[in-house]
Amino acid sequence: MRVKINLKCTKCGQQNYISSKNKATHPDKVQVLKYCPKDRKVIMHIET
């Protein structure tokens, strides 16, 4: 079953992205390198 997740920037704390994941195959939190428009850099985003 796929669920919607929010991705939050580790540096500025804004929720910049919405994504989805399969909870059965990926039970742990998702960590992805994404572009942060506030800092204008590619920064690690973590699932909230």
Buried (B, 14 or more C-beta within 10 A) or exposed (E): EEEEBEBBBEEEEBEBBEBEBEEEEEEEEEEEEBEBEEEEEEBBBBBE
